[in-house]
Each structure stands twice: as C-alpha cells, then as structure tokens.
Amino acid sequence: MSENGPYGVETLPQIMIDVPGAPAGCRGRRVERARLQWRPADGGDPATLAQEFLAAHRIALDDLARPGTHDPDGVCGAALYLSAAAGARAAGGAPGAPSPVPALPDLVVVVYGHTDRPAARGAEDRPGGFWLGDWRDSWTPRQHADAVAAVRAAIGRGDVYQVNLVGHAAAPYVGDPRPALARLAALPGARYGGTLSGPGWTIGCASPETLIALEGGRLVTRPIKGTRPATLAGRRELLASAKERAEHVMIVDLERNDLARVARTGSVRVDELFAVRRWCDLWQAESTVSAAPVDGLGLAALLRAVCPGGSVTGAPKLAALDRIAALEPVGRGASMGALGWVGAGQIDLGLTIRTAAADAEHLHLWAGGGITWGSDPAAEVAEAAAKAAPVRALLAAG
C-alpha cells in the first residue's frame, strides 16, 4: 500500500529541498528520512493515513490548538501532497475522471530531518538539455464552452450554485523536466512556489493561493476567485464586476462553513474581503478567512473539512463534485489539490492551481475557473487560457 523509507541520511543524496511552504531557515540542512505514497487502490482514508504516518515519525498533529516547537536538531517537518481526487474521497464526494498522470500518487508524505553535511546541487540547479513539444488540450474550446453551458443549466435547475471547471493539456518532452518545473517558483505572486519529486514524477507549483495554514494559533484560508488582466482598466473592471463579487462571496461563505466544522464556536471571521492582488499578468480577488481550531483537532479532520478546496470545486461542494465528475473528461491529477509543509505546530498548504506535473514522457498542466449563472462560455474559455499562458511560456523557455 505504501512506500516507507529511506530510513537514514546515508541512503540519500544530499540535495537542496525546495518544497512549497518549507521553513527557509533550514534550507540546505533538510534531508529525506521517510516517505509514504498512497493511491486509492491501496484502500483506507488518506487523511488518516497521513496523520498516522507523521505521528510514527515524531510529527504529532493530533491537537492543532496546542502550540508546537520546531526542533532545529531533530525532525524538521514534512512535505505533504494530497490530490483533488484524494480530497474528494476524504470528503465523501465523487473523485472524478482518471488522472492523466497515473505515475503520480494521490497522497505523498515526505518526512525530513536535519543534517550538517553540505547539500549538493539538486537536479533543478543543474544545466541540461530540455525540449518541449506542442501542447495538446484534452478538450476543444467548443467542448469547454459546452461544459460551461451545462453548468449554467444545472444552476438553472437548482442543482448547484457554482461549479469550477478545469481543463487539462499535455506536451511531450525530452530531457530532464525538473529544472523547468523548478523555475515556476520564480513566477510573480507564486506564494507556494516549489517542487516535489518521486519515482517517475515531479510536481512544479506556482500557486498564489493558501488552502489552509496555521498562523498565530488560528486556521487561515485565502480563497481566490475573480480574474482580470493586470492593467488599470482590468483592476477597475474586477472591482466593479457584480458577477465576480457574487461568485467570490459565495466561495468565502463556503470556506467559512468549512472552517466552522473544525473551529471553536464563534471564532470564524472574515479578516479581509475581495482584496485585489497580482499573479503574473493577472489581477485576482482574494479574501482571508480565519478561525480558532477546536481543542483536539487533528490534521486528518482538518483535511477532511477543507479538501478539496472550495474555490476549485463549487457550492454546495458535494453537488459541485458530482457535476465536475460528469463534465470533465480528464482527471485533475496534480492540480486543485494540496501541497505544502507540515510540522510541529506548523501547517502551510497551498492549493495546487498554476501547477504542472511531469511523468516519464509528458508535461501536464491544468487551468479553469468558476462558473455561475452569469458566466459567458467564451469568456470562461479565455480566462482559463490566460491562467495557463504564463506557466506554458516558462516551461517552453526551459
């Protein structure tokens, strides 16, 4: 079911670790100690398995209301990746179409310790040849627009209020894709820029969105919903758009409800609403929602409450997952899941938007947007293309 190991520093090359959300102060001193990889066929609940594996390696996350202390000489923490399909399974929702990247597990937990041995250059730092072929989309613009129309029809029937639709594209490559994927971290606004690798796969992330973090004793999520070109006119248009604001507020309410399931009564609050921030050549609207964790809240229960993220599913969440499973022809793979860092008293997981993945032969990329009754199919197709464009351009430059 799982892969556990390696168990010692001597079994691994000393490479630089650049996992999204990892503490910068330990960079160059982190070394992999143990690894768990899981797929749905293995059985069990991925959220519970993650918490148990971490506890077995001295990362106790069974009471997030209790402060923890980072040990600079012991276990540093762990990278955690949970796919959208695994998140849907943990939440009791439809998992969607099969992943186009079957080599990629649906749950990865990598525990890191500290070492005083100098780190060698990682593959992402080494020069090398790399060629990327043409991208091939898994649906045509017409099929994408038809899916938008189908969501609007479902909204008209009262089945859902909002659904996030995601498209996929793949391109063949030759060479080592890891340097190109590592460069995604340099994209402007990539709060969760970084990489994670395993046998036959690599994830490269340039996400600006916080799925869930533990900051100052409070759980924090920062949903992003609403996009315009990063021009003065685009900013004014985003701020004035009733459609974008209504879509955004709907997801903020969903995130408030998600946090309320694991929060102290009365502690959920919206700290910031509809702030406009920049990612590459786009303006995006972001809010901050926070809550105090209830006593005894563990990582597994938290993941079940917030995964998959509301901004990439819709409202109501389970009904939106049903629509997504019916309409998206290709699974979400590495996208729309969670990727980041956990440790003693630490949680910082980004939502894997603006994220690409490599298997042995292809690079894979996903992009989409939220659909409401006010959505225009052609505009939604264009928005998804605009979100994918900076990632495609940087990968092609590799």
C-alpha positions, -999 to +999 in steps of 0.1 A: +000+000+000+027+024+009+064+030+005+082+037+037+118+048+036+146+056+032+153+054+069+187+071+071+206+100+057+233+078+043+209+062+018+201+095+001+220+121-020+222+154-002+202+177-025+186+211-019+149+207-009+125+234-022+091+221-010+064+249-010+059+263+025+091+247+040+109+268+066+136+289+048+159+288+078+165+250+073+172+252+036+203+232+028+200+212+060+169+191+052+173+155+042+146+129+035+141+103+062+109+085+053+082+086+026+046+074+023+029+072-011-007+062-015-032+056-043-070+049-039-065+012-048-045+009-016-076+014+004-081+034+036-086+071+043-057+092+030-062+119+056-060+094+085-030+076+069-012+109+066-017+118+103-007+084+115+024+083+093+035+117+106+029+106+142+050+075+136+079+097+126+076+121+156+054+148+140+024+149+162-005+168+147-034+154+167-042+187+185-036+217+164-049+240+192-018+231+212+014+250+202+043+231+189+080+238+187+103+233+158+134+212+167+164+225+148+184+193+155+156+167+152+128+161+127+124+192+106+089+185+093+073+170+062+061+178+027+025+169+022+007+165-012-029+154-014-046+152-048-080+167-056-093+131-061-080+120-027-095+151-011-128+143-027-126+107-014-118+120+021-148+144+019-172+117+006-175+132-029-172+119-064-134+115-073-138+125-110-122+110-141-090+090-140-058+110-137-037+116-169-006+111-147-010+076-133+026+076-121+017+103-096+004+091-062-027+107-047-010+112-013+026+118-007+041+125+027+079+130+029+095+134+063+127+154+065+154+155+092+183+179+096+219+172+086+251+192+089+265+177+057+267+203+029+239+199+003+248+191-032+232+208-061+198+194-070+187+184-104+167+217-106+200+236-103+220+217-130+221+228-166+210+203-192+192+198-225+154+200-225+129+201-254+092+206-251+068+197-278+034+212-287+006+212-261-025+191-268-056+200-249-080+173-236-110+193-247-116+218-275-127+253-268-161+243-281-163+213-256-152+236-228-179+262-237-205+234-238-194+223-203-199+259-191-234+258-207-241+225-189-232+240-156-254+270-162-283+246-170-276+228-137-277+261-119-310+270-136-324+237-123-313+245-088-288+216-086-258+238-078-250+275-073-215+274-087-191+249-102-154+252-110-145+236-144-109+226-151-092+217-184-060+197-190-033+198-216-002+177-221+030+181-241+058+156-249+093+164-237+128+151-240+154+156-213+151+164-176+119+184-168+128+192-132+148+224-139+119+238-159+094+228-133+116+244-106+116+277-124+078+280-119+086+291-083+100+324-098+067+335-113+055+367-097+030+360-069+039+323-065+034+322-028+036+284-029+064+281-055+084+249-053+087+213-064+082+177-051+095+146-068+093+109-067+099+078-088+087+087-123+070+120-114+077+156-105+053+184-094+061+221-101+040+247-083+035+284-088+003+287-067-006+320-051-035+305-030-035+294+006-057+263+011-051+261+048-024+274+072-019+276+109-008+311+117-006+326+152-028+298+166-055+304+140-065+284+109-063+306+078-076+301+043-073+326+015-097+318-014-090+334-048-119+339-071-122+366-098-097+373-126-089+402-150-058+413-170-033+431-148-040+466-163-055+497-147-087+490-167-087+453-157-084+463-120-113+487-122-134+461-141-127+434-115-136+457-086-168+468-104-180+434-115-211+423-097-207+388-112-172+383-099-180+397-065-211+374-061-190+344-072-163+354-048-186+359-018-203+326-024-169+308-020-160+329+010-192+317+026-184+281+017-149+284+033-165+299+064-187+269+067-158+245+061-138+261+089-168+263+112-168+224+112-135+224+130-134+257+148-143+270+182-178+283+183-180+319+173-143+322+162-148+322+124-142+356+109-135+372+075-104+392+080-102+406+045-128+406+017-122+409-020-086+423-020-072+426-054-037+411-058-015+403-088-002+370-101+019+374-133-002+393-158-035+389-139-054+406-112-071+383-088-095+388-059-085+372-027-101+371+008-088+359+041-109+337+064-097+325+098-108+306+128-095+292+161-092+254+160-113+234+184-095+216+211-083+182+199-085+190+162-061+167+143-047+171+108-069+143+094-101+161+105-088+194+092-080+179+057-114+163+055-131+196+063-112+218+038-103+194+009-108+197-019-107+235-018-140+254-022-126+278-048-118+249-071-150+228-065-181+250-060-212+253-039-226+231-025-193+213-025-205+177-029-231+186-056-203+205-074-181+174-073-208+154-089-210+180-118-172+180-121-171+142-124-198+143-150-183+170-172-145+170-170-132+143-194-097+141-178-088+139-141-073+168-122-041+149-114-016+172-096-039+202-098-066+215-074-052+196-045-029+205-016+008+209-015+030+223+012+046+218+046+035+204+080+055+201+112+053+206+149+028+235+153+031+242+115+007+238+087+011+257+054-006+241+025-012+258-009-039+249-033-023+235-064-035+259-090-010+271-116+007+237-112+023+214-137+035+178-134+058+155-153+057+118-159+082+099-180+071+113-213+048+143-209+043+175-190+008+181-178-010+214-170-045+223-158-064+255-157-100+265-153-124+289-135-156+291-115-189+290-134-220+309-122-253+317-138-237+350-151-208+332-168-202+337-205-189+305-221-164+323-244-151+344-216-146+314-194-126+296-221-104+328-225-099+331-187-086+295-184-062+301-213-049+333-196-042+315-164-023+287-182-003+311-205+025+322-181+031+286-170+032+273-206+056+301-216+080+295-188+080+257-194+086+262-231+116+285-223+132+256-204 
